[in-house]
Amino acid sequence: MIMDMNSVGVVGPAGFKELLAANSVQDTVIRCHDEGLVIALKVGGKDFVLGLSRGGVRYFRSFDAAASTLIQNGICRFESDLTGFHPRMFAKNKKGGDLLDGTGETL
């Protein structure tokens, strides 16, 4: 999980498309952050996250939204680290059992 968003660069949508056109993106990962999911990029050995066109980090509320953004931009292979992410539908689902972590313990 990216702990400090101030320690990574933010790339806006136009810059992201330019990096893709130049084949500069080396790695792409959907990661969990306190505010939601982010798209982390490795460019020239440095870490960046996808930002908004008006500035700031772009946070996604669902894995589908983050994955769709990547696929729409031609990235069909990427990694994900969803450690600590709890989809909203699980929080609302009172019929199901308890949520379990990776070890089988109740969250």
N, C-alpha and C positions, 0 to 999 in steps of 0.2 A: 504494500500500500504506500502511496506517495504521502509522506507525512507533512511536508512543508511546501505548499504551492508557491511560496515566494522564492524557493531555491531552483525552480525550473522555469524555462522560458515558455511563453504563450505564443502560439502561432494561430493567427486568424484564418478564416476560411479561404481567403484569396492566397495567402502565403502557403497554406496547406496544399492547394491545388498546384501552385508553382513548384513546390518541393516534389510533389508526385510526378509532375511533367518532367522534371529533371532527374528522376529516379534517385532522389537523395534520401528517401525514407528507408532506413535499414531495418527497422523493427516497429511493430505496432501492437500495443497491448491495451485491452480494456481493463481498467483497474478501479478498485473501490476507494472512495474518499469519504470523509464525513458528510459532505454535501450531496453526494451521489456518485455516479460512475463518471470516469473521465477517460478520454482516449489519450494514452501516452505514446509518444513518438520518440524514436532514436534517430537522430540526424547528425552525421559526422561525429559520432561518439558522444554527443550531448543529448540530454533529456529535455523534451518539450511536451506540452499538453495542447490539445486543440482548444482554441478560444472562440469567442463570439466576435462577430464582425464589429460590434460596437465596443469591444474591449472586455477583458475579464475571461475567466476560465469557463468553458462550456461544460455544464454538469448534466448528465442524463439520469432520468428516473427509472429507466428500464434497460435491460440488456439489449432488447430488440431495437430500441431507438439508436443505441450506440453502434450496434452491428450494422444496422441499415445505413447509417452515415458512412461507415467504412465501405460497405458493398457498393453504395451509390457512387463512391469515388474510385471504384476499381480495385479495392483491397478485399480480396475474398479469403485470404489466409491471414489469420492473426491469432494472438494468444489472449487469454483472459485470466485474470486473478480476481475472483469475486469474494475473497476472504473478507468476512464482515458485512457483506451485502445482504439485505433482507428485502426481497420484493414486496411492494405494497400489498399485493393480493394475499400474501401469507399473513400479514398483520390483520387483515379484515376477515380471514377465513376462520370462523369460530367452530365450524363443524369438524375440521380435521384435528389430528392429534397435535401434540407439542412439536415445535420446531427442534430439530436436533443439529448439533454441530458436527464437524468432521469426525469426532470420536464417538458419536452416538449419545453424547450427553445433552440434556435438555437445555435450550437457550433461555 
